[in-house]
Amino acid sequence: MVEKVEIKTFRLLLRPFELSDLEDVLRYTSDPQWGLYLPDPRPYTKEVGERFLSRMILDNWDTNPSFAIVLDGEVIGNFHFNVDPKNKIAEVGYTIASNHWGKGLVAEVADAVIDWGFLTYDIGKVFARGQVPNKRSLRVMEKLGMTREGLLRSHYLEHGEPKDYYVYGILRKEWDARKANK
Ligand SMILES: CC(C)(COP(=O)(O)OP(=O)(O)OC[C@H]1O[C@@H](n2cnc3c(N)ncnc32)[C@H](O)[C@@H]1OP(=O)(O)O)[C@@H](O)C(=O)NCCC(=O)NCCS
């Protein structure tokens, strides 16, 4: 059984979500810019936020760990893992408040959490999906050393519109080699 953990990075605390995080979560999720490339309901109401938090808190860390990204005591985003034990792979997903974009914070979080993920789970690969126009997100994947593996054309219906997604991935051996060369 995987225990919930906290991780400290250079600038941030990553910790399990708590119910009292609702106000912070609603602060960044209510920004339309934040949800532009996400399937989350619009508007992002209090009920949607409560459902999100319940899921993050109740999910089993054996397959679905999630971290609140905390800066100076305030939750400004989230980072989660979806582990597929059968195929020994995990998908990662991430978001951060728009007033903190472009500071390298998500790359900092991803670096630490993927390290933890490879240590904690018997997985050989981590992958991520991002909408084609979501350049910031695709850049995060590239900065992590991931390879663009494919394009999913008109693959997900979001807000009634079919969306194209790029898939990026990195193998455990590539991650280890990247770390050894740092
Ligand atoms: C995508 C997201 C997580 C990125 O977080 P972030 O902390 O701003 O990311 P970083 O600062 O680590 O890196 C962003 C990179 O994108 C680059 N970038 C910013 N605007 C860009 C643009 N228009 N085109 C191309 N690259 C761009 C930045 O220069 C930076 O790269 P660099 O470090 O090489 O200069 C954040 O924008 C976000 O939360 N968006 C809303 C939710 C979302 O879309 N999540 C991802 C779902 S797949």
Ligand as a Chemical Component Dictionary entry (heavy atoms), coordinates in Angstrom:
data_LIG
# 
_chem_comp.id                   LIG 
_chem_comp.type                 NON-POLYMER 
_chem_comp.pdbx_formal_charge   0 
_chem_comp.three_letter_code    LIG 
# 
loop_
_chem_comp_atom.comp_id 
_chem_comp_atom.atom_id 
_chem_comp_atom.alt_atom_id 
_chem_comp_atom.type_symbol 
_chem_comp_atom.charge 
_chem_comp_atom.model_Cartn_x 
_chem_comp_atom.model_Cartn_y 
_chem_comp_atom.model_Cartn_z 
_chem_comp_atom.pdbx_ordinal 
LIG C1  C1  C 0 0.461  24.318 -18.717 1  
LIG C2  C2  C 0 0.920  24.835 -17.367 2  
LIG C3  C3  C 0 0.764  23.732 -16.358 3  
LIG C4  C4  C 0 2.398  25.267 -17.452 4  
LIG O1  O1  O 0 2.861  25.635 -16.173 5  
LIG P1  P1  P 0 4.057  26.654 -15.939 6  
LIG O2  O2  O 0 4.465  26.592 -14.510 7  
LIG O3  O3  O 0 3.704  27.957 -16.530 8  
LIG O4  O4  O 0 5.172  25.946 -16.805 9  
LIG P2  P2  P 0 6.698  26.297 -16.827 10 
LIG O5  O5  O 0 6.910  27.717 -16.398 11 
LIG O6  O6  O 0 7.427  25.203 -16.118 12 
LIG O7  O7  O 0 7.023  26.147 -18.386 13 
LIG C5  C5  C 0 6.245  26.790 -19.363 14 
LIG C6  C6  C 0 7.071  26.891 -20.651 15 
LIG O8  O8  O 0 6.221  27.299 -21.713 16 
LIG C7  C7  C 0 6.833  28.380 -22.392 17 
LIG N1  N1  N 0 5.782  29.173 -22.994 18 
LIG C8  C8  C 0 4.996  30.100 -22.423 19 
LIG N2  N2  N 0 4.143  30.603 -23.338 20 
LIG C9  C9  C 0 4.388  29.949 -24.497 21 
LIG C10 C10 C 0 3.850  30.014 -25.806 22 
LIG N3  N3  N 0 2.848  30.820 -26.094 23 
LIG N4  N4  N 0 4.375  29.194 -26.736 24 
LIG C11 C11 C 0 5.373  28.333 -26.463 25 
LIG N5  N5  N 0 5.932  28.229 -25.233 26 
LIG C12 C12 C 0 5.439  29.033 -24.269 27 
LIG C13 C13 C 0 7.614  29.096 -21.324 28 
LIG O9  O9  O 0 8.602  29.938 -21.898 29 
LIG C14 C14 C 0 8.194  27.908 -20.549 30 
LIG O10 O10 O 0 9.297  27.349 -21.235 31 
LIG P3  P3  P 0 10.820 27.746 -20.875 32 
LIG O11 O11 O 0 11.028 27.424 -19.415 33 
LIG O12 O12 O 0 11.649 26.912 -21.792 34 
LIG O13 O13 O 0 10.957 29.220 -21.133 35 
LIG C15 C15 C 0 0.083  26.059 -16.924 36 
LIG O14 O14 O 0 0.120  26.986 -17.959 37 
LIG C16 C16 C 0 -1.356 25.705 -16.570 38 
LIG O15 O15 O 0 -1.645 25.295 -15.451 39 
LIG N6  N6  N 0 -2.288 25.878 -17.519 40 
LIG C17 C17 C 0 -3.697 25.609 -17.273 41 
LIG C18 C18 C 0 -3.994 24.124 -17.042 42 
LIG C19 C19 C 0 -3.428 23.264 -18.144 43 
LIG O16 O16 O 0 -3.561 23.559 -19.324 44 
LIG N7  N7  N 0 -2.781 22.155 -17.741 45 
LIG C20 C20 C 0 -2.143 21.223 -18.643 46 
LIG C21 C21 C 0 -3.107 20.255 -19.190 47 
LIG S1  S1  S 0 -2.296 19.152 -20.329 48 
# 
loop_
_chem_comp_bond.comp_id 
_chem_comp_bond.atom_id_1 
_chem_comp_bond.atom_id_2 
_chem_comp_bond.value_order 
_chem_comp_bond.pdbx_ordinal 
LIG C1  C2  SING 1  
LIG C2  C3  SING 2  
LIG C2  C4  SING 3  
LIG C2  C15 SING 4  
LIG C4  O1  SING 5  
LIG O1  P1  SING 6  
LIG P1  O2  DOUB 7  
LIG P1  O3  SING 8  
LIG P1  O4  SING 9  
LIG O4  P2  SING 10 
LIG P2  O5  DOUB 11 
LIG P2  O6  SING 12 
LIG P2  O7  SING 13 
LIG O7  C5  SING 14 
LIG C5  C6  SING 15 
LIG C6  O8  SING 16 
LIG C6  C14 SING 17 
LIG O8  C7  SING 18 
LIG C7  N1  SING 19 
LIG C7  C13 SING 20 
LIG N1  C8  SING 21 
LIG N1  C12 SING 22 
LIG C8  N2  DOUB 23 
LIG N2  C9  SING 24 
LIG C9  C10 SING 25 
LIG C9  C12 DOUB 26 
LIG C10 N3  SING 27 
LIG C10 N4  DOUB 28 
LIG N4  C11 SING 29 
LIG C11 N5  DOUB 30 
LIG N5  C12 SING 31 
LIG C13 O9  SING 32 
LIG C13 C14 SING 33 
LIG C14 O10 SING 34 
LIG O10 P3  SING 35 
LIG P3  O11 DOUB 36 
LIG P3  O12 SING 37 
LIG P3  O13 SING 38 
LIG C15 O14 SING 39 
LIG C15 C16 SING 40 
LIG C16 O15 DOUB 41 
LIG C16 N6  SING 42 
LIG N6  C17 SING 43 
LIG C17 C18 SING 44 
LIG C18 C19 SING 45 
LIG C19 O16 DOUB 46 
LIG C19 N7  SING 47 
LIG N7  C20 SING 48 
LIG C20 C21 SING 49 
LIG C21 S1  SING 50 
# 
